[in-house]
């Protein structure tokens, strides 16, 4: 799955300023956490679509461990052929983390090291590889070492930066009967949030306070989508992507939002969808990447003490879409399909508050975007609409009250 483009580094960096006005510090006890980081700057040295997700715990003031999933892609080249395609790497590595809190336990430098399995696979072949035997897939192992720095912006939320080198043992690839070593080892630089599942000084849920606060949050989610209408225009249809499970395609998204009082809120979402395209009489000839950015109004209804919060949401925005990753049946086709289109979305969900400022959520939404145009020289010129049912699991981190 291609990861959604993460929010700009400038946004996360601004959280350092928030930390200066919040009561926040580390703790000397067992503390489990969730961590989400992005490698948004790494395409500068050839590492694409990198995201990193961890579950871990601090055992005490200085020692901790985490299980980290790093996913990224690199272009795979083989001379004299050229770029064969994109090589994806899934790395599931347990790390030991050594920490040394400073500045009143608010600033925490750390080092980490670990080793674990890695799965590599070639996908999205490029035109130079069409019609050629390419076999690059296998299970290997990876070892990572690195350093990081995190700053507590709340007593259970940190903003952090991390640099590490992930050495991935080469696997044997085969191109046109010739074998060679495939190496996706890479230097990584990521930034993001770590959220601890407890607070140093537990605070009441908003419903238990005398006044329900306004709150700003960041959210992340991952899930799937099923197209509710696969016909685009005469002769062209959307079909499941190569990585789909049956008709369930992969999707992911980010959100920035604010809750106003007890019941109302707004949320800006950014989602990534990438179905394949099929041409009648020819077959699957490429992929259609879409980034949907919508502004939603959220109606919330806290239950009981406010641990469970069902909600409805609806909104409008835009979808940026473009044809990409031509498949072998599309070799030689001149396809023009790249533009910005209107979009509408509506759905419902529920979130469960683990602590006052961190919730897990599940939602289901319908996306509708229209007037998408495609032109294939010598074959067709038409427009049509796209709609899909999305379902996601994720989390929201409530960063500050206002």
Secondary structure, DSSP 8 states (H G I E B T S, - for coil): --------HHHHHHHHHHHHTS-----SS-EEEEEEEE-TTGGGGT-EEEEEEEEEEE-SSSEEEEEEEEEEEEEEEETTTEEEEEEEEEEEEEEEEEEEEETTTTEEEEEEEEEEEEEEEEES--GGGTTS-EE-EEEEEEEEEEEEEEEEEETTEEEEEEEEEEEE--EEEEETTEEEEE---EEEEEEEEEEESS-SS----GGGSSS---EEEEEEEEEEEEEEE-EEETTEEEE--TT-BTTBEEEEEEEEEEEETTTEEEEEEEEEEEEEEEETTTEEEEEEEEEEEEEEEEEEEEETTTTEEEEEEEEEEEEEEEEES--GGGTT--EE-EEEEEEEEEEEEEEEEEETTEEEEEEEEEEEEEEEEEEETTTEEEEEEEEEEEEEEEEEEEEEE-
